Amino acid sequence: MSSTAEALTAEQRCEVSEQWVDSDSNSQPQPEQSAMRRDEAKKSAATIIVDAVLDEQNKSVELWHTEEGSCHMSLLYEDGHAVHFPMKAKATRQYLQRLYHQQTGNAASPAAITTALATLEGYALEGPQYPVHVRIAALGDAIYVDLLDATWEAIRITAEGWEIIKEPPVKFLRPRGLKPLPRPEVGGSLEELKPLLNISDRETWLLVKGWLIGALSPHGPYAILAIAGEQGSAKTWLEKTLKSIIDPSTLPTRGPPRSTDDLMTSANANHILSYDNLSRIKPWLSDNLCNLATGGGISKRELYSDMDETIIRVCRPIILNGIEDIVTRQDLLDRSIYISMPRIPEEKRRPEAELIAKFEQLHPMILGALLDSAVTGLQRKGSMSSAGLPRMADFAKYVMAALGDEGPEFLQAYKADKDRVVRDSLEGDPVVSALLEFIDLKQGEWSGTATELLGLLNAVSGYAYKRQPPGWPRAPNALSGILRRLAPALPRIGLVIEFSRDESIQSRVISIMRVAAV
């Protein structure tokens, strides 16, 4: 035979055949390897993202939630600092996109990111629960202030003093728009701030200084600072400056919120809420501002859900300003410090650029002095008497402690301000004016239903025959609601209102009495 194959013996042909079989079998994956590769190929992008995050958990990633059920992610870095994000934040989506690209070399679709986030939220709800903070926090007997600079350091305030520390033991969020604080310096005084503001009288200065000191408290409640003044009174400059001392922002003031959504967004992204040039405050906004000032929380229904609510339970210092007396409802007035700004004469005006430059120069010293006041407040708060404190007693007590020798003078000014504002608001209220005229006609005492009272007030005031003013009740239940809100303030002008139920007529009864003014 001439060919090589024909020259092979039968035994040689068997050996060659066996070699080919062995070679082919070695080139094929084993059954276990094939299954693993098929499983990898079948993994969705969302699954790859979730697995990658869970692989990093306890090493450089922590999944956790708040008491209200809001889910968060923390990224832990080798230098010891941590960055915290809400799961729904844009920064979280960006991190997951980057992680997926590192794993696969490809970009994940928005749908994959959304699916991964929904899964990771489930893990976060099984993780630890922590409170979350913006700018100011408390842990134990200490106050922490986030500097928001590139060092990731914070100020720690205790009754022993204040210091700048690394790795604060609380979870601070850093929403977009917040600016870093300067490094505080010792040796300053809050009095250095006064020449930059259009404040000349002692009482107004004490109220503003007290509000600022109270705004550094991490717990609240916080008095709402309501500023009124005509154009050219520098009320907006005052508002910007006070916010910038503690909570500087690229947008130090903003217009009034148009919805609960707007208000919740601002409260989640700022420690101090500041609203500029308000003309009026609608009832829904007034109620929500009251809740935010005292920590009552606000809520709204979640989108695309009939059962779930989005809830925030935060307490925030608030500044409002307007040309007119914008705070009119008694519950909001009771939580407010009200100041009126005079117009600045032309010859005393200063360019804003000059004021900004001076403020930036003084800011570290002013901040240091504010921290010193907080130390004094922590030292003395426990020994302060609660006797004679007005509503918002915790706020007043902390500010009095922090002001030291000026504390009693602040309390006197605070009480006088509340009394003056409440009296002025009552005198300008059409319902109160009609009540006073009506009760005098009844020799100082009357009792009946809301339906009867509304008819009598319409007759006395003439509003049964002429156009009714804004806020005038058009139904008995509306009158009852107004009287319940007014009731705590009315003794200051010599009226007492009580509510009861008369079972004989199966109706609620309103009783009105003239008394000596408190």
C-alpha positions in Angstrom: 0.0 0.0 0.0 1.3 3.4 -0.9 -0.6 5.5 1.6 0.4 6.0 5.2 -3.0 5.0 6.5 -2.8 1.7 4.6 0.7 1.2 6.0 -0.5 1.3 9.7 -1.1 -1.9 11.4 -4.4 -2.6 13.0 -2.8 -2.1 16.5 -1.4 1.3 15.4 -4.8 2.4 14.0 -6.4 1.6 17.4 -3.8 3.8 19.3 -4.4 6.7 16.9 -8.1 6.4 17.4 -7.8 6.4 21.2 -5.6 9.5 21.1 -8.2 11.4 19.0 -10.9 10.4 21.5 -8.9 11.5 24.5 -8.0 14.8 22.8 -11.6 15.6 22.0 -12.8 14.7 25.5 -10.2 16.9 27.2 -11.3 19.9 25.0 -14.9 19.7 26.2 -16.1 21.3 29.5 -17.0 19.0 32.3 -20.7 18.8 33.1 -20.3 21.0 36.3 -18.4 23.7 34.3 -21.0 23.8 31.6 -23.8 24.3 34.1 -21.9 27.1 35.8 -21.3 28.9 32.5 -24.9 28.5 31.4 -26.1 30.0 34.8 -23.7 33.0 34.4 -25.0 33.6 30.9 -28.6 33.5 32.1 -28.0 36.1 34.9 -29.8 39.3 34.2 -28.1 42.7 34.6 -30.2 43.4 37.7 -29.1 40.1 39.3 -25.4 40.9 38.6 -25.8 44.3 40.2 -27.5 42.9 43.3 -25.0 40.1 43.7 -22.1 42.6 43.4 -23.6 44.8 46.1 -24.2 41.9 48.4 -20.7 40.7 47.8 -19.4 44.0 49.1 -21.8 44.1 52.1 -20.1 44.2 55.5 -16.8 45.2 53.6 -17.5 48.5 51.8 -21.3 48.6 51.5 -24.0 48.7 54.2 -27.7 48.5 53.5 -30.0 50.0 56.2 -33.3 51.8 56.8 -34.8 54.5 58.9 -37.7 54.3 61.4 -40.1 55.5 58.7 -39.0 52.7 56.4 -36.8 54.8 54.0 -34.0 52.7 52.6 -30.4 53.8 52.4 -27.0 52.6 51.3 -23.6 53.5 52.9 -20.3 53.3 51.0 -17.4 52.8 53.3 -13.9 54.0 52.2 -10.4 52.9 53.2 -9.6 56.2 54.9 -12.5 55.6 57.3 -15.1 58.0 56.1 -18.5 56.9 54.9 -20.9 58.3 52.4 -24.7 57.8 52.8 -27.4 57.9 50.1 -31.1 57.3 50.0 -31.8 54.3 47.8 -33.9 56.6 45.5 -31.2 59.2 45.1 -29.5 59.8 41.8 -26.1 59.1 43.4 -27.2 55.6 44.2 -28.2 54.9 40.6 -24.9 56.3 39.5 -23.0 54.0 41.9 -24.9 50.9 40.6 -24.2 51.9 37.0 -20.5 52.2 37.7 -20.4 48.9 39.6 -22.1 47.0 36.8 -19.7 48.4 34.2 -16.8 47.4 36.4 -18.2 43.9 36.6 -19.1 43.4 32.9 -17.7 46.2 30.8 -21.2 47.0 29.7 -23.8 49.7 30.7 -26.9 48.6 32.5 -30.3 49.7 31.3 -32.4 52.0 33.4 -34.9 49.2 33.9 -32.1 46.9 35.3 -31.1 49.6 37.7 -34.7 50.1 38.9 -35.2 46.3 39.4 -31.9 46.0 41.3 -32.9 48.9 43.5 -36.2 47.3 44.4 -34.4 44.1 45.4 -31.8 46.0 47.4 -34.5 47.9 49.2 -35.8 44.5 50.5 -32.3 43.8 51.9 -32.1 47.2 53.4 -35.4 46.7 55.3 -33.8 43.5 56.7 -30.7 45.5 57.7 -30.1 47.7 60.7 -32.2 50.8 61.5 -30.6 54.2 62.0 -31.7 57.8 62.2 -30.6 60.0 59.4 -29.5 63.6 59.6 -28.8 66.7 57.6 -26.1 69.1 58.9 -27.0 68.7 62.6 -27.3 65.5 64.7 -27.4 64.4 68.3 -26.1 61.2 69.9 -26.2 60.8 73.6 -25.3 64.1 75.2 -23.3 65.4 72.2 -24.3 67.5 69.2 -22.6 66.9 65.8 -22.4 69.5 63.0 -21.4 68.2 59.5 -18.7 70.5 58.0 -19.7 69.1 54.5 -16.1 69.7 53.2 -13.8 67.3 51.5 -12.3 66.1 54.8 -15.6 64.4 55.8 -15.0 65.8 59.3 -17.6 67.1 61.8 -17.8 69.3 64.9 -18.5 67.5 68.1 -20.1 69.7 70.9 -20.4 68.6 74.5 -20.7 70.3 77.9 -16.9 70.1 78.0 -16.3 72.0 74.8 -16.3 71.6 71.0 -13.8 69.9 68.7 -13.4 68.8 65.0 -13.4 65.0 64.7 -13.0 62.4 62.0 -15.6 59.7 61.4 -18.6 61.1 63.2 -20.7 58.3 64.7 -23.9 59.4 63.0 -25.2 59.1 59.5 -25.2 62.5 57.7 -26.8 62.9 54.3 -25.2 65.5 51.9 -28.0 66.7 49.6 -27.1 68.6 46.5 -27.0 72.3 47.0 -25.6 72.4 50.6 -22.3 74.2 51.0 -19.4 73.5 53.4 -19.0 75.4 56.6 -15.8 77.2 57.4 -13.5 75.9 60.1 -14.7 77.6 63.3 -12.3 79.8 65.2 -12.2 80.6 68.9 -12.2 84.1 70.4 -15.2 85.5 68.5 -18.5 86.9 69.6 -22.0 86.9 68.2 -22.0 90.7 68.7 -19.7 90.9 65.7 -22.8 89.9 63.6 -25.0 92.7 64.6 -23.3 95.6 62.6 -24.0 93.6 59.4 -27.8 93.5 60.1 -30.5 96.2 60.0 -31.2 95.8 63.8 -30.8 98.7 66.2 -33.0 97.9 69.2 -32.0 95.6 72.0 -35.2 93.5 72.1 -35.1 92.6 68.4 -31.4 91.7 68.6 -32.0 89.4 71.6 -34.9 87.7 69.7 -32.7 87.2 66.6 -29.7 86.0 68.6 -31.9 83.6 70.6 -33.5 82.2 67.4 -30.0 81.6 65.9 -28.8 79.8 69.1 -31.9 77.7 69.2 -31.4 76.7 65.5 -28.2 74.8 66.5 -30.1 72.6 68.9 -30.4 69.1 67.3 -33.8 68.2 68.8 -36.2 71.1 68.5 -38.8 72.3 68.8 -37.7 75.4 67.0 -39.4 78.8 67.0 -40.3 80.1 63.5 -38.7 83.4 62.7 -41.2 85.6 60.9 -39.7 88.8 59.4 -41.9 91.7 58.2 -40.7 94.9 56.6 -41.2 97.1 53.6 -39.0 97.1 50.6 -35.5 98.3 51.4 -35.5 97.0 55.0 -32.9 94.2 54.3 -35.1 91.5 55.5 -33.9 89.1 52.8 -30.3 89.8 53.7 -31.1 89.0 57.3 -32.7 85.7 56.3 -29.8 84.7 54.0 -27.2 85.6 56.7 -28.9 83.6 59.5 -29.2 80.5 57.4 -25.6 80.8 56.1 -24.1 80.8 59.6 -25.3 77.3 60.3 -26.6 75.8 57.0 -25.0 77.5 54.0 -26.6 76.7 50.6 -26.3 77.6 47.0 -30.0 78.7 47.3 -30.2 80.4 50.8 -33.8 81.5 50.2 -36.6 80.3 48.0 -40.2 81.1 47.1 -43.1 79.5 49.1 -43.7 75.8 48.5 -46.6 75.1 46.2 -47.3 71.6 47.5 -46.6 69.2 50.3 -44.1 67.5 47.9 -42.2 70.8 47.6 -42.1 71.2 51.4 -41.0 67.6 52.1 -38.2 67.9 49.5 -36.9 71.1 51.2 -37.1 69.6 54.7 -35.2 66.5 53.6 -32.5 68.6 51.9 -31.9 71.4 54.5 -31.5 71.9 58.2 -32.9 75.5 58.0 -35.9 76.2 55.7 -36.0 79.8 54.5 -38.9 81.2 52.4 -38.7 84.7 50.9 -41.3 87.3 49.9 -44.5 85.5 51.0 -47.7 87.3 50.5 -49.9 84.9 52.4 -49.7 81.5 54.0 -52.4 79.0 53.0 -54.0 76.8 55.8 -52.4 73.6 54.5 -49.0 75.2 54.6 -49.5 76.8 58.0 -50.4 73.4 59.5 -47.4 71.7 57.9 -45.0 74.5 59.1 -46.3 74.0 62.6 -45.6 70.3 62.4 -42.1 70.8 61.0 -41.2 73.4 63.7 -42.3 71.0 66.5 -41.3 67.6 65.0 -44.8 66.4 64.3 -43.9 65.2 60.8 -45.8 65.4 57.5 -47.0 62.8 55.1 -48.4 62.3 51.6 -49.7 59.3 49.6 -47.0 57.6 47.6 -47.4 57.7 43.8 -49.1 54.7 42.2 -50.2 53.4 45.6 -53.5 53.5 47.4 -52.1 52.1 50.7 -48.7 53.5 51.3 -47.6 56.9 52.6 -44.4 58.8 52.4 -43.7 60.1 55.9 -41.0 62.4 57.1 -40.6 63.0 60.8 -38.2 65.8 61.1 -37.9 69.0 63.1 -36.6 72.1 61.3 -35.8 75.7 62.1 -37.8 77.9 59.7 -37.5 81.6 58.5 -40.3 83.4 56.7 -40.4 86.9 55.4 -42.9 89.2 53.7 -43.9 92.8 53.4 -47.2 92.2 55.3 -48.0 90.3 58.5 -48.0 86.9 56.8 -48.5 84.8 59.9 -52.1 85.1 60.9 -53.3 81.7 62.2 -53.0 81.4 65.9 -51.3 78.0 66.0 -48.5 79.3 63.7 -48.3 82.6 65.6 -47.9 80.7 68.9 -44.8 79.0 67.4 -43.3 82.2 66.0 -40.9 85.0 66.9 -42.1 88.0 65.0 -39.9 90.9 64.2 -40.5 94.1 62.1 -37.6 95.6 60.1 -37.5 99.4 59.5 -36.6 100.8 56.1 -32.9 101.7 55.8 -32.3 105.4 55.0 -30.6 106.0 51.6 -27.5 107.5 53.3 -26.9 104.3 55.4 -27.2 101.7 52.6 -24.2 99.5 51.9 -23.5 97.4 48.8 -24.4 93.7 49.3 -21.0 92.7 47.9 -19.3 94.6 50.7 -21.6 92.9 53.3 -20.9 89.5 51.9 -17.1 90.0 52.0 -17.3 91.2 55.6 -19.5 88.2 56.6 -17.2 85.7 55.0 -14.3 87.2 56.9 -16.2 87.0 60.2 -18.0 83.7 59.6 -15.4 81.4 61.3 -15.4 83.6 64.4 -19.2 83.9 64.5 -19.5 80.1 64.1 -17.0 79.6 66.9 -19.0 81.9 69.2 -22.2 80.1 68.3 -20.6 76.8 69.2 -19.4 78.3 72.5 -23.1 79.2 73.2 -24.1 75.6 72.5 -21.5 74.4 75.0 -23.0 76.8 77.6 -26.5 75.6 76.8 -25.5 71.9 77.3 -23.8 72.8 80.6 -26.7 74.8 82.1 -29.9 73.3 80.5 -30.4 70.7 83.2 -30.3 73.3 86.0 -32.7 75.7 84.4 -36.2 76.1 86.0 -39.2 75.4 83.9 -41.4 77.8 85.9 -43.0 80.6 83.9 -42.0 79.4 80.5 -44.4 80.1 77.6 -45.4 77.7 74.9 -42.4 76.2 73.0 -40.9 75.8 76.5 -38.1 73.5 75.4 -36.9 76.1 72.9 -37.1 78.9 75.4 -35.3 76.9 78.1 -32.4 75.9 75.9 -31.9 79.5 74.6 -32.0 80.9 78.1 -29.4 78.4 79.2 -27.1 79.2 76.2 -27.4 82.9 76.7 -26.2 82.8 80.2 -26.7 86.1 82.0 -28.8 87.4 79.1 -31.3 84.5 79.5 -33.8 86.2 81.7 -33.8 89.3 79.4 -34.4 87.1 76.4 -37.3 85.4 78.1 -38.9 88.7 78.9 -38.5 89.8 75.3 -39.8 86.5 74.0 -43.0 86.7 76.1 -43.6 90.3 75.2 -43.2 89.5 71.5 -45.7 86.6 71.7 -48.2 88.7 73.6 -48.0 91.7 71.3 -48.3 89.6 68.1 -51.2 87.6 69.4 -53.1 90.7 70.5 -52.5 92.4 67.2 -53.7 89.4 65.2 -56.8 89.1 67.3 -57.7 92.7 67.0 -57.5 92.5 63.2 -59.5 89.3 63.0 -63.1 89.9 61.7 -64.5 86.9 63.7 -62.9 88.2 66.9 -64.2 91.7 66.3 -67.8 90.4 65.8 -67.5 88.2 68.9 -66.5 91.1 71.1 -69.4 93.2 69.8 -71.8 90.3 70.2 -70.8 89.3 73.7 -71.1 92.9 74.9 -74.7 93.0 73.6 -75.3 89.8 75.6 -74.0 91.3 78.9 -70.8 89.2 78.8 -72.2 85.6 78.6 -73.9 83.4 75.9 -74.4 79.7 75.2 -75.7 78.0 72.1 -75.0 76.0 69.0 -72.6 76.9 66.2 -75.5 77.3 63.8 -77.2 79.8 66.2 -73.9 81.7 66.8 -73.1 82.0 63.1 -76.5 83.5 62.4 -76.1 86.0 65.3 -72.6 87.0 64.2 -73.7 87.6 60.7 -76.5 89.8 62.0 -74.3 91.8 64.3 -71.5 92.3 61.8 -73.8 92.9 58.9 -72.2 90.2 56.8 -75.6 88.6 56.3 -76.3 91.4 53.9 -72.9 92.5 52.6 -69.7 90.9 51.2 -67.9 88.8 53.7 -64.2 89.3 54.3 -61.6 86.6 53.6 -61.6 84.0 56.3 -65.2 84.6 57.4 -66.9 81.3 58.1 -69.7 80.3 55.8 -70.8 77.2 57.6 -71.3 76.3 61.3 -68.5 73.7 61.3 -66.1 76.2 59.8 -67.0 78.6 62.7 -66.4 75.9 65.2 -62.9 75.2 63.7 -62.0 78.9 63.8 -63.1 79.2 67.4 -61.1 76.1 68.5 -58.0 77.6 67.0 -58.6 81.0 68.6 -59.6 79.7 72.0 -56.1 79.5 73.6 -55.3 83.1 72.6 -58.7 84.7 73.4 -58.1 85.1 77.2 -55.5 87.7 76.4 -58.3 90.0 75.3 -60.8 89.0 77.9 -62.8 86.2 76.2 -63.1 82.5 77.2 -64.7 79.9 74.9 -65.6 76.4 76.0 -67.0 73.5 74.1 -69.4 70.8 75.5 -72.2 68.5 74.4 -75.9 68.9 75.4 -77.5 65.5 75.3 -81.0 67.0 75.7 -80.7 68.6 72.2 -78.1 66.0 70.9 -75.8 68.8 69.8 -72.5 70.4 70.7 -72.7 73.7 72.6 -70.4 76.7 72.5 -70.2 78.9 75.7 -68.7 82.4 75.6 -67.8 84.5 78.6 -66.3 87.9 79.2 -63.4 87.8 81.7 -60.6 90.0 82.8 -57.8 90.1 80.2 -54.8 87.9 81.1 
